[in-house]
Amino acid sequence: MDKASIFGLFTGVALVFTAIILGSSLGTFINVQGILIVAGGTIAGTCIAFPTEELKLLWPVSRRVFHHPGDEMVAIAQYLIHSTRILKRDGPVALEKVAEGAPTQPLKKGLLLIADNTPARTIREIMATERKYMEEHHRIGQKMFSEMGKYAPAFGMVGTLIGLVQMLSDMSDPDTIGPAMAVALLTTFYGAVLANLVFLPMVTKLERRIGIEVVQIQLCIVGLDSMTQEDSTQILREKLKAFMNQQEEKAEAALRSAA
């Protein structure tokens, strides 16, 4: 899990709630009408903007925001070294069983291709296609969160207009002014919080994730290519080190333990 994402989300929510409680009761900021306008409008707008097949990607992609990809880099490197040993000792067929425990789908696919004696050039082409598909997959999710970051404040303004119309339509009754004004202000509040605390930060984090996962697949390509060339585990280890400079100590220890 990515501790920074979880910490940021919970800290942001906690600070907003604390600020509310210090100034008034929490119940003052709960308005069902406003929630329905902002949440319902954002969901409806997103459903209109994207086809069903792309909407299905929203949950899998959103999980990547809270998943730390650095651990996968180390796991991929360790598994490539482990698989190289199995390949040298038992031959390509043994990789079919090894592939089942691979930490990522691209690595699993690559190991199965080697087990089938697929030419190295073909493996590189397939993995490059896998990288392109992954990037497109994540870009769709990123675009959806970006649009939701626009829709939430926009529907907050819609709620504000609704509240103002309700308030101005019956100024003679003081009892209706307060609830109508609450809708007007709280919908803007809900939209701003959702956009700036949830949706837009997720867009930025996914941009980072895309870059990291592209590197992960490139790591797989280099490792698989090294396996097809029958490099020693020492040469493979040196090739893999170049991809893990950002977490050098952890990577070094992991690669030594895999040796």
N, C-alpha and C positions, 0 to 999 in steps of 0.2 A: 504494500500500500504506500501511496505517496503521502508522507506526513505533512508536507507543506500545504497540499490542497485541502486536506482534512482540517489542519490547524487554521488555515485562512478562512474556510467556510464557517467553522464553529466559532472562531473568534469574532468574525464579522457579525454573525447572528447574535452572539452573546452580548456584544457591545451595544448593538441596536436595542435589544431588549432591556439592557441595564439602563440605557439613556431614557427609555420610555418609562420604566418603573420609577426612576429617580424623580421624574417630573409629574407623573400621574399613574393611574392604574392601567394595567395591561389591557383590560377590557375596553378601555376608551379607543384603542387602536384596532379593535376587531370589528370589522363591518362586513357582514355577509354579502351585501349588495355590491360593495366595492371589490371584494374577492372574486365574485362571480364575473364581474365585468372584465377585470384584468386577466384572471386565469382563463376564463372561458374565451375571451377575445384572442388571447395569445395562442391558445391551442387551436382555435378555429382558423385563425390566420395562417398558422403553420401547416395545418391540414390542407388548406386551399393552395398554398404555395408549392407543396411537395407531393409527389405521387406516393401511393401506399407502399411500394417497395422500398423507397428511400426512407420513409417514416419508420420502417421496421429497423433501420440501422441506428436510430437515435439512442436507444438504450445501450447496445454494445459499444458504441463510440463513446458515450458519456462515461462508461466505466473506465475508459482509458485515462480520464482525467485524474482518477483516484488510484491508479495503478502505477507503481514506480518501475520504469523500463530499465533502469540501471542494473537491477538484479538479473534481468533477462540477458543482458549483455554478458555478464559473468557466467550465467548458466549455459548460454549458447557456446561460449568458448570452452568451458569444461566438457560439455557434451561432445563437441567436435573432437577434442583430444581423446576422450573415451572411445568414441566411434572409430577413430583412426586405429587405435590399438586392436579393437575387435576386428576391423577390416584386415589388418595385417596378420592377425592370428587365425581367424576362422573363415576369411574370404567374404565376398560381397553378399552372399545369401544371408549371412548372419545379421546383416544390417536391417533386415525386415523386422526382426524382433526388437532390435535396438531402437528403431524409429518410433515404436509405440510410446516410448517414454520421453520423446523429444520435448523440450520446453516451449517450442513455438511450432506453428503449423508449417511455415516455409521450410524450417530445418527438417521436419518430419518428411515433407514431400521430397526434399533434396536427397535425404538418406535412402528413401525408397527408390528413387531414380538410379542412384548408384547401385543398389541391390539388383536392379533390373539390367545392369550393364549399359545404361544410357550413356552415349558419348558426352564428353565434358562440354563441348560447345552447345549441345542441346540442353544440358542442365543449366548452363548460364542463361540461355534464352528463356527457358521456363521460369527461372528465378527472377529474371528481369521483368517478365510479365507479372509475376506475383507481386513484385515491388510496385509496379504501376497500379495494379488492382488495389493494393492496400492503401496507396496514397489517394486514389480516387474515392475509396470507401470512407476514409477519414475526412477528406475535403467536403464530402456531402454532409457529414455530421457537423463539421465546423461551420458550414454555410447555414445549416438549420439553427444552430445556436446563435449565430450572428443575426439572423432574421428575427429570432425570438427576442434578442436584445433590443431590436427596433420596435417590435410589436408591443412589448410590455409597457414602455413609457407612452406609446401612442394610445393604447387603450386606457392608460391612466388618465390621459387628457380627455378621452371620450367620457370616462366616468366623471371627470370634473365638470364637463359641459352638461351632462345629465343632472348632476347635483345642483348646478346653478339654475338650470331650467326649472327643476322642481322647487327650488327655493323662491325664485322670482315669480313663479306662477301663483303662489299663494302667500304673499307677504302679510296678508291680514291675520294669519294664524301664527303666532309666535312659536307654537309647539312644533311646527313643521320646519322651521328655519334651521334649527340645530341639526337634526338628522340629515337634511339635504346638504348642508354645508359639510358635514362629516364625510358624506359620500364624495363630495367634490374634492376635498383635500386628501382623503385617505387613498383614493384610487391612484392619484399622482404619486403618493408615497409608496404604495405597493409596486407600481410599475418601475419606479426609480430603483428600489431595493432589488427587485428581481433582475433587472438589467445589469446593474453595476456590481452586485454581489454574487450573482450566479452565472448568467448567460455570457456576458462579455469576458469575464475572466476565464471561462471555459474555452472560449474561442482562442484566447492567447495561449492557454496551456496546451490545447490540441495542436496548435502550430508547432510548439516545441516537440510534442509527441511525434508528429509526422516526421520531423527531421531525425529524431532518435531512432524511430522504427525503420526508416530508410537505411540508416547506418547498420541496424541489426541485420537486415536482409543482405546488405553488402558484406557484412561479416560472414554470414552463411555462405555467400557465393565464394568468397576467398577461401574459407575452410573446406568447402566441398570440392573446389578446384584443386586445392592442395591434396585432398584425399585421392582424387582421380589421377593425380601426377605421382602418387605413391611417395610423397614427401615423408620425412621422418617426423616424429612428434615434436622434436626440438625445433625444426624448421617451421612447422605449423604453429607452435607456440610463439615464435618470434613474429610471424605474420599477424597473429591475432592481437598481440600486444599493442600494435599501432592503432587499433580501434578503441582502446580503452584508456586513453591518457587522462581523461577527466576523473577517473576513479582508480588511479594508478596503484595505490597500496593494496586496495581490496582485490583488484584484478590480478596483481602480481602474486598475492597469497593464494588466490583461487587457482591460478594456472600452475603454480608450484604443487599444490595439493593434487591437481589432476595429472601431474607428470608421473 
